Amino acid sequence: MSSVKESIKKRLPFVATAIRNGKINKYSNRLIRSYKRNWINSKTDENKIGYKILLEVHALEKGMTSPNPRYFGTQKIRNIIEYLDIYEKNGWRHDYAFDMGCGILIEYVRFYEEHGWNERPEYEEVKKYINSNGLTVGIGGTKVVLRKEMVADGAIDYEKFLKSRHSVRSYANKKMSESDIRRAVKMAILTPTACNRQMCKIYNISSDSIRESIYKYAHGLTNFKKGYIGMFVVTYDVSALCNESEICQGYLNSGLVSMNFVNALHSLGIGSCFLEYGDSYDEECEMKKVLNIPDNEKVAVMIAAGYYDEKTKVPASVRKPIEEVYRKV
Ligand SMILES: Cc1cc2nc3c(=O)[nH]c(=O)nc-3n(C[C@H](O)[C@H](O)[C@H](O)COP(=O)(O)O)c2cc1C
C-alpha cells in the first residue's frame, strides 16, 4: 500500500472507511447492474426460457403431489406451451429444459386422466398440443418413495464420513481422472436447488497453463504444497434468478452444490479445499475472461483438489461446542 494511503488510514480512519464503503458501493452497484442485465426476464434468450420452463415444471410437479388435488396449473401449462413454441420457432436445440417441458405436459394429461378430469378445457388444450406435436416420451412428474428404502439407504455411517473429510492443501502428484471427476459431478448434481432450477456449474480447469494462470486469483493458496493442484470453479447462472429478492440464491445454491461436490470427491479418495477468490469485481471479470465463463454466470467459489497424499498435516480446525451453535426456541 502506498505511504499516502497508509498515512490517511492512520490519521483519518473515517476517510479510510469512507473509501472502503465507496469501493463496496461501487462493487455492489456493478454487481446489481450485472444481475439486472441477466435476470430471467427475457423471451429471446434460450437459457432464460429454459429456466422459465423449469420454474413452471417444478410448480406443476408439486401440484401433482398434493394430498387433495384439484384442477390446477392452467396458466402454467399455457406458459410452458408458449415457451416450447419459442424453442421451435427459433430452432433451438431440444435440451434438458425443453424435454422437461414436454415431459410435464404428458404427465399433466396422465394426472388429469387418473382423476377423471378429461372434460376440463385445460386437459383438452394440453392433449391437443401433445397430439399435434407428436410428444410421446415424458420425463419428470412424480414418483413414490418408500420409508423402508429411504431409512435403509440413509443408514450409512455419515458421521464417520463427515469426520474424515478435512480441507487438505497437499496432493499426490497425479492428475485426477476424468471418470472420477465426472462421478463426483454426477453426485453433486443431486444437490437440491431452489425450484429445481439447477443454476450452478462446475468448471474443471484441466489445462495446466490455464490452471496456473488463475492461481493468482485464489488468494488463499498460500501454504499449499507446490506441484499438482487441481482446480475447480463453481459458478451460478444469474439467468435463473427472478429478481432482486433472489440475489442470494446464487451463492446459497452454489454453497450447497459445492459442499456435496467436495464430499463426493472425498468419497473417491480426492482431497480438496475451498478457496476464496478475487478481491474485486474487476478480478472476477478478468478470471471469467480467462476461463471463457459467460457474463450471465457469477463465480461463487474456487476449489483446489487432488488425490490424497499418503500422509497430510491439516489444521485441527476444532469446531465450536454445540451450545454455541444450536438454539432451541
Ligand atoms: C467458503 C470457504 C472459503 C475458504 N477459503 C480458503 C482459502 O482461501 N484458503 C484456505 O487455505 N482454506 C480455505 N477454506 C478452508 C477453511 O479454512 C476450512 O474449511 C475450515 O478451516 C474448516 O476446516 P476443514 O475444512 O478441514 O474441516 C475455505 C473454506 C470455505 C468454506
The ligand as a MOL file (V3000), in Angstrom:
LIG
                    3D

  0  0  0     0  0            999 V3000
M  V30 BEGIN CTAB
M  V30 COUNTS 31 33 0 0 0
M  V30 BEGIN ATOM
M  V30 1 C -16.0490 -20.5700 1.5040 0
M  V30 2 C -14.7270 -21.0800 2.0250 0
M  V30 3 C -13.5720 -20.4350 1.6580 0
M  V30 4 C -12.3330 -20.9240 2.0710 0
M  V30 5 N -11.1880 -20.3200 1.6370 0
M  V30 6 C -9.9950 -20.8580 1.9390 0
M  V30 7 C -8.7930 -20.3210 1.3820 0
M  V30 8 O -8.8210 -19.3650 0.6160 0
M  V30 9 N -7.6040 -20.9130 1.7060 0
M  V30 10 C -7.5410 -21.9980 2.5460 0
M  V30 11 O -6.4370 -22.4860 2.7910 0
M  V30 12 N -8.6620 -22.5380 3.0960 0
M  V30 13 C -9.8910 -22.0030 2.7970 0
M  V30 14 N -11.0550 -22.5640 3.3100 0
M  V30 15 C -10.9620 -23.7650 4.1400 0
M  V30 16 C -11.2910 -23.4720 5.5900 0
M  V30 17 O -10.2170 -22.8710 6.1980 0
M  V30 18 C -11.6630 -24.8030 6.2670 0
M  V30 19 O -12.7880 -25.3480 5.6170 0
M  V30 20 C -12.0040 -24.6260 7.7370 0
M  V30 21 O -10.8870 -24.2090 8.4490 0
M  V30 22 C -12.5070 -25.9290 8.3510 0
M  V30 23 O -11.5900 -26.9450 8.1880 0
M  V30 24 P -11.9370 -28.3240 7.4870 0
M  V30 25 O -12.4390 -27.9980 6.1080 0
M  V30 26 O -10.6550 -29.1070 7.4310 0
M  V30 27 O -12.9900 -29.0080 8.2810 0
M  V30 28 C -12.2680 -22.0750 2.9230 0
M  V30 29 C -13.4650 -22.6850 3.3000 0
M  V30 30 C -14.6680 -22.2140 2.8600 0
M  V30 31 C -15.9270 -22.9470 3.2600 0
M  V30 END ATOM
M  V30 BEGIN BOND
M  V30 1 1 1 2
M  V30 2 1 2 3
M  V30 3 2 2 30
M  V30 4 2 3 4
M  V30 5 1 4 5
M  V30 6 1 4 28
M  V30 7 2 5 6
M  V30 8 1 6 7
M  V30 9 1 6 13
M  V30 10 2 7 8
M  V30 11 1 7 9
M  V30 12 1 9 10
M  V30 13 2 10 11
M  V30 14 1 10 12
M  V30 15 2 12 13
M  V30 16 1 13 14
M  V30 17 1 14 15
M  V30 18 1 14 28
M  V30 19 1 15 16
M  V30 20 1 16 17
M  V30 21 1 16 18
M  V30 22 1 18 19
M  V30 23 1 18 20
M  V30 24 1 20 21
M  V30 25 1 20 22
M  V30 26 1 22 23
M  V30 27 1 23 24
M  V30 28 2 24 25
M  V30 29 1 24 26
M  V30 30 1 24 27
M  V30 31 2 28 29
M  V30 32 1 29 30
M  V30 33 1 30 31
M  V30 END BOND
M  V30 END CTAB
M  END
